């Protein structure tokens, strides 16, 4: 059985882009169906993909 989960990905260290220590304020939030072991349930995602989302947060985004 899968459950909808909210996953936050924060910007990791990216020295070439000017983020030597990463940036906790630059985040992607993903809402997706996950199995208990943390894997994405691809079949559920395909069946209801319009309900799932990815949102980008950035201090300089408009």
Secondary structure as GFF3:
##gff-version 3
##sequence-region A 1 62
A	DSSP	beta_strand	3	11	.	.	.	ID=ss1
A	DSSP	three_ten_helix	15	17	.	.	.	ID=ss2
A	DSSP	beta_strand	23	34	.	.	.	ID=ss3
A	DSSP	alpha_helix	42	47	.	.	.	ID=ss4
A	DSSP	three_ten_helix	49	51	.	.	.	ID=ss5
A	DSSP	beta_strand	53	57	.	.	.	ID=ss6
###
